[in-house]
Amino acid sequence: MTRFWCDITSKSGAADLTSLNRRELITALLGWNVALAAGCTRRSLPPDGELLRTSFRAGHAIRDRKLTPSPSSLEDVTVVIVGGGIAGLSAAWRFLESGFDDFVLLDLEDEPGGTARGGSRGGFAYPWGAHYVPVPMAENESFIRLLQQMNVIIGLDDEGAPIVGEEFLCRDPHERLFHDGQWHEGIYPFEGASEEDLRQLEEFQSEINRWVDARDSAGRRMFAIPISRGSDDPEVTALDQFSMATWMDQHGWHSERLRWLVDYSCRDDYGLSIGAVSAWAGMFYFASRVRAAGEDPQSVITWPEGNGRIANHLARRAGEKLRCGVAVAEISQRDRGASVIGVKTINSEPIGFHAEQVVFAAPQFLTPHVIRKFDASNKRDTSAFTYGSWLVANVHVRDRPRENGFPMCWDNVIFGSKSLGYVTATHQSGLDHGPTVLTWYYPFADTQPKVTRKQMLELQWSDWAEVVMADLRTAHDDIDALVTRIDIMCWGHAMIQPRPGFVWSRSRHDASKPYGPIHFAGTDLSGVALVEEAFDHGVRAAEEVLQKRGVGGDSIL
């Protein structure tokens, strides 16, 4: 098997996917065990589907400075928000909540929401990316305020903790794991676990509980969502200097089952394996969602379209202030504010604005390409920001696959797979039989990001459909007869990667500071890609602008 891997990998260690045959492609992306299960017989592809991508051509033209629009005039507006993901939408929301409405919100895509957006087809709604949020804890007051506005949170208990409407909490059963040929409840493989496996699991949980109950000298939780509510105590930040794998090695935790659980969790939230993710981020995943030691993690809030429900609410609130299909090519400081120049993607018509202030809610890797003289006039290191690629497939089935063991859940995970399994889009709607959509997730956790993004652009729908079906067949041997359509989304720069040394670095800290009239927002400024982090930064950036203008009242953060 070692020789086979040497044959299909490049000198960089990443597979050259475009030159592989079917079996080699499946092996490179899903592992040799899935490739062996897929066999050599080629099965027919699903009858329909399409490959979707973000507007990468316009993005690459901006990056390479090939997009040089020259509008004949500039529209005067007080504030321009660049980027219509959750951060930009949240900045707009905060402006409108304060009574300030002299702004426009520009987004490259035809639909806002970024990686939080959802989709629909044939009467089914489903996510294209992020698909849940944990019930926020009492300290996350601004996010609670948003969910109250959405009628998701219907009250507060005596301790100030939110009460969520029952219809928004994830229905039972929540999650299951395909292991040793059948489905089991939960995602830890208890069946067949040794005494040593269980001892290490108990030790791991005890260590997490220790961090959950700990408080720093200011009374803050060691890990909190958003991270601005948590601790920056040296004991906590020191965890950012090495990997999660190293941290587990230090504790002597080598159980294959425990390490798989932790690795799956890190790939799920960060798109990184435990050997590549910061130990701080790994601990954050487990400790930030538990209110007190010994309690279960916070319940999950979800919708059929995932966090598209949040994006759609914010977009409706923005209303006509939101202008989609605008590629911003240049932001330049001027004597009184800044100019924002771009084109309408539908017809390449130049468009421009003169603004007193700008909220830059796009990823940090774009700043040196869009903001003129950015590199020459400050010491910020945007190269420290690295992003992972993802594949999301919405698999339409005419009926539920035959089950072996625990029944279909909201979250369905395959042990040993490099994918993250799938969520069932109709689970929250109470439809447990008949047609549904399975939303399948794959993080490119084991290849170099630049190589992966290039490969994603070169492979075709049929290539990706082969991979999706091969993975699903490992758990559902009758899936081929049930699939009617697969739609696939390639996310090239999907998530910020919290690699060791980044989350508590000077680079990340400085990136949030205003640059003249330009204020920054985005989940990458936290180092972890969560809706709550994007919302927090969007609100913060909006409040920076409001404060400078002397409007908006007290902070809601």
N, C-alpha and C positions, 0 to 999 in steps of 0.2 A: 504493500500500500504506500510505503514511503516513496518508492520509485514513481508510482502513479502521480503522486502530488508534485514531485519534482518536474514531471513532464508538463503539467498544466499551469505552473506558476511562473511569473516573470521574476527577473532578478530582484525586484523590489519586494517580492513576497506576495504581491497581489496577483490574482489570476487575470490573465488576458482573456476576458469573457468573450470578446467578439470572435476569437479564433477557436473556441471550444465546440465540440459536438454536444448533442443533447445530454448524454450521461455526464460528460465532464462539466458542463454548465451546472447541472443539478448538484454535482459533487462540490464544486467550488462555492456554491451559495448555501447549500443545505447540509452538506456533509456526506461522507461515503455511505453511511447506513441508509439514508434516504435514497441515494442513487442506486444502491443494491436492491432496495425494495421496489424502486420504479422499474428495474429490469431493462432489458434491451428492446422490448417490443414497444413501438411508438403507438400511443393511443390517439384517437382523434381529439382535436381541440374543441372547446366549447363553440357553439354555433355563432356567437355574436360577442361583441365587446369592442372597446377602444382604449387607446393609450393616451393618457392625459399628462401634460407637463405644465409647469408654471412658465411664465413668459421669459424663458431663458435667453432667447435671441436678443430681445431688447436689453435685458440685464447685461449680457456679454458686450453689447455695443456700448453701453454706458461704461462698463469696466475698461474696455479698450479705447475709450474716448473717441469712438467713431460716430457717436450721436452728438451733433453740434447744431442744435436748432437756433434760429435767430428770429424770435417773434418781433413783429413790427411795433408792438407796444406792450406795456406791462400793466396788468390789472392791479390796482391798489387794494390791499387787504391787510388788516392788522397782523394776523398770524396765519402762517401756512403750516399745516401738519403734513409731513412726508411719511407715508406708510400707513396702510389701512388694515394692518393686523390688529390683534387685541390691544397692543400698546397705543397705537394711533387712535383707534376707536375709543379707548378709555380716556385719552387726553381730550378728545372731542366731548365725551360724556361729562367730564369734569367741568369743562368750559360752560356747557349748557346748564349744568346744575347750578353754577354760580351766577347765571344770567348773562354771561358773555357770549356773543354769537358772531363777532366779526372775524371769522376764520373760514378757511377751506381745508378740506382733508383730501389729499391726493393718494391714489393707489395705482400701482402698475397693473394689477390684475383686473379682469372684468367683474370679479366678485370679491368683496372684502372678506376679512377674517383670517387670512394667512393659513397657517397649519391648523387652525381651530375650525375651519369652515366645514360644513356638511353638504350633502347632496341629496337628490331624490330622483327616483325613476319608477314607473309602473306602480305608483301608489306606496312605495317604500321610501322612508327617509333613513339616511345612514351617514356616518362620519367619514370625512376624508383625512382625518388626523386625530387630534386630541379628542377624547371621548368621555371624560368624566372630571369631576373635581371632588375632593373629599369635603365633607361638611366643615366649614371654616370654624376655627376656634375663636373664642370671645375677643382676643386681641386683634383679630383681622377685621376691624370695624368698617373700613371702607368697602371691602368686598361683601361683607354682610349687608351693607346698605344697598349695593347693587342687586343682590339676590332678593332682598325685600322688595325692591322696585319691580322685580320680575315675578313676584308672588310665589317664589320658591321657598323663602324663609317666611314663615307666618307668625313668628313670635320669638320671644327670648324667655328662657327659664330663669329661676331665681338667682342663678350664678352668672347670668348674662350670656349663656351659651345659646346658639340659635336652635329654633325648632323648625324642622323642614317638613313641608307638606309630604304626606306619605307617598303620593304619586310620583315624586321626584327622586325618592330613594331607590337604589337598585333593588329590584325584586329578587327574592330567593328563587332558585339557587344561584349563588353568586359566581362560583368558579369551580372548575374541575381540571384534572390532569390526566392525559393519556399516557399510561405507563404499563409496561409489560403486557401489552395487547388489550388493555381495557381502560375504561374511564373510571376515575376515582374522584371523590369529592375533595375539594381543596387543591392547593398547588404544591404542597410538600409531599413527596412520595413516601408515605408512612408504610405502605405494604412492603414487607421484606426488609425494612430498616433494621439494622443491628442495634444492640444496646449501645455501642460506641457512637453510632449515628445519632441516636436519640439523646445521648449524653451531651454531645457537641451542640445539638440543636437547643437543648435546654440552657447550656452555658451562653450561647449566642443571645438567646432571648433575655437572659438575666443581664447581660451586658447592655443590651438595648434599653432595658427597663431602668438601669442605673443612669443612663444619659437622659431618659425621659423625665425622671424626677429631679435631676440636678438643676440648680439655678445659679446664675452668676451673681456677683456682688451687687448688681443693679436689679436683681430679681427676675431677670429674663430667662426664658427657656433656652437651653443650649442650642436646640434646633427648632425653628419655627417657620411657618409659611405665612407671609413672605419672609425671606431671610432678613429683611430689615427689622423685623420684630424679634429676631433671635440674637444670640450672644456673639460678640467678637472677642471673647476671652481667649488668651493665648492657648489655654488647654484645648479649646475647640479648634481654633484656626491651625494649630500644629498638625491636625489630621489631614490637612490639605497638602502636605508635603510629600506624601507617599500614596501608593495605590491601595485600593480595597483589598486586593490579594495579599499585599504585604502585611496589612493590618490583621488579616485572618491568619496569616502565617505566624505572626507574633503571638497570637493566642493559641497556636497549635491546632487550629481547626482545619482539618484536611479531609473531612467527610465529603465524599463525592456528592451526596445528596444535598448537604448544606451548601456546599460551594455552587452547585447548580442553581439552587433557590436564590442565592444572593446574586449570582451572575445573571440569571433571568431578570431579576428585579432591576439591576443596573442597565441591562440592555433595553428593558421596557421603558424606563424613564429617561435614560441618557443616550441610548444607542452606543454604549461602550461596554466592553467586557470588564470583569473585575480587575484584570491586570492593567487596564488602561484608564480606569476611572479613579478619581481622587477618593481616598478613604473618607474625607469629610462628606462628599456627595453620597457615598454609599451609606454612611450613617444617617445622613439627612433623609434619605428615602424611608428608612425604617422608623426613625425617632420623631420626625416632625409631624407625623399623622396620628400619634398616640397621645391622648390627653394626660393619662396617668399610668404609672407602672402597673402591669397586670391587666389593663383594659385592652379590648380589641382596638385596632385602628379605627379612626373616624369612619362613619358610614360614607358610602359613595353616592353622590348626586350625578344622575346621568339622564340623557334623553335619547330617543332613537337616532337623531342626527348628531349626537355627541355634543361637543362644545360649540358646534354651529349654532345651537340655541342662544348661547351668550353672544356670539358674534352678530347674529341676526338682530337681537335686541338692541345692541349698541349701534348697529348700522341704521336701524329704523329711527333711533333717537337722533342720530346725526342728520338724517333726512337729506335735504338738498345741499347741505354743506359737503357731503361726500361726492367726490368725482373719481369714478373708476376709469381704468384704461388710460392713465396718464403716466408716462415714463419720465421721471425727473432726472435730467442729465447733468445739471449744474446748479450749485448753490454758491453764491459769491457774496461776501460781506460788502456793504456799501456804507457811505457816510451815515446814513440814517436807516439802519436795518440791513436787509439782505434781499438779493434778487434770487428767485427760484425759476429756473428755465427747464422746459421739457417739451414733449410732444404727445399728442393724442395717438394712441397705438392703432386706432381703427383707420386713420387716414394720414398719419405722420404730420398733421398740422401742428406747427409750433405754438406753444402756449407759455406765458410767463406771468410772474407776479412780483410786485414789490411789496415786501412785508417788513413790518417793524421787528418781528421775531419769528423764529422758525422752531417747530418741534420736529426733530429728526427721529422718527420712530421706525426706521429701517435698520437692518443688521449693520453692525459696526464694520464689517469687512468692506462695506460700500463707501465709508466716509472718505478715504483718500482719493477715491475715484469720482465722487460727486461734489464734495466740498473743496472748492479751489483754495490752493495754498495751505491745505490742512497739514500735510506732512512737514512743510518747511517752517511753519510758524508755531509749532508746539511739539512737545516731547512725548506725545501719546504713542503707545505701541499697539496698533490694531492687529499686528501679526500674531499676537498672543491669543486672539479669538479664532478658534477652530470650530468647524461645523460639520455635522454628520449628515449622511444621506439616508433616505428612507424610501421604501416602496409600500404602498397601500393598495390593496385590491378589494373591490366590492364584488363578491361572488353571489350571483343570483341563482337560487335553487328552486325547482318546482315543488319539492317536498323535502322533509327532513331526512337525513341519512339514517340508515339502520344503526341502532345503538348497541354497544356492548359495555354494560356497566352503568355508571351514574348518568342520568339524563343530561341533555344539552342545557348549558348554563348561559349566563351573560358572557363570561370570559372562559375561553376554552383553550387550554395550553397543551402542547405536545412535548413531553419530556425528551431532551436530547436534541430537539430541532433547533436550528439557528434562527428560525422564525419565532414570532411571539404568539403564534396561534391566531385565534380570531375572536371577535365579539359578535354576538347575535343581535342584529339591528332591531328585530321585532320583540326582543325579550321584554323591554320596558313597556311595550304596548299590551302585554299579556297574551300575545299570540304564540302559543307553544306547539302548534301543529300546522302543517301545510307550508306554503311557500314562504321564503324568508330571504334575507341577505346576510351573508357572512362577511364581515369586514376583517381582512387578513393583513397582518402587519409584519414587515421585515426591516430590521435595522442593519445597515452595513457597518457592523461593529468590528470586522476583522480585516478590512482593507484600508489603504490610504485614501483619505477623502478626495483628493484631486483625481486620482485614477478612477475611483468609483463614479464620480460625477460624469466623467467623460464616457465611461462605459454605459451609464444609464441613458445617455443621449444617443448612443449608437445601436443599442439593442431594440428589437421590435416587440410589438404586442405579443406575437406568437412565442417569442423567447420567454417573456415574463410569464405568460399563461402556462407554459410548460412547467415552470418552477412552482407556481402557485398550486397547480393541480398535483404535482408530485408530492408536495408537502401534505396536502389534504388527504391524499390517498393513504398515507401512513396510518391515519386514524379512521378513515371512512373508505372502505374498499368498494362501495357502491356509488361514490361521488360522481363518477363520469356520467352516469345515466341521469343525474339530477340537475347538473349545472346547465343553465340556459344562457348565461351571459357572464362575462368577467370584464369589468372596467378597472383600469389600473392607473394609479397616479404615481409619478416619479417626483419626489421632493429632493432636489439637489443640495440645497442648503437648509435642511429641515430644522436642525436643533443645534444650539450651542453645546459644546462638549466640555464638561467639567473635568479636564485632565489634571493630574497632580500639579499643584503649584499655581493654578489659575484662579480659583474662586476667591482666594484671599490675597491676590496679587495687587501690586500697585497699578498694573495695566487696567484691570477691571475696575478698580476704585476710581481712577482718574477719568475713565471713559464716561462716567455719569456727570462730570462737571460741565457747566455751560462753556461754550466756545464763542465768545462775543455774544451776538444775538441768537445763537443757535443752542437749543436745549435738546438733551438726548433722552430717549425712552426706548424700551425694548427688553424682552426677556433675557437677551444675551448679556445685559448689564448686571444680571444676577448670577450668571454662570450656570443656571439650571432652567430648562425650558418648560415652565409651567404657566398656565393661564393667570394664576394669581400673581406671579412675578411680573408678567407683562402688564397686567392691570395696575399693579403698584407703581411701576415706573411711569406708565402713562399718566396716572393721577399726579405723581410727584412732579413730572416735567410741566404739566399744565399749571400746577400750583406755583412753580417757579415763575412762570410767565405772569400769572395773576398777581403775584406778590410784587413783581417789578412794575406792574401797571396800577398797583394800589387798589385792586378790586378782588372780589371773591370771598372775602371774610376769612374765617379761621380754617385751618387745615382740617381735612377729614381723615388724614393718615394717623 
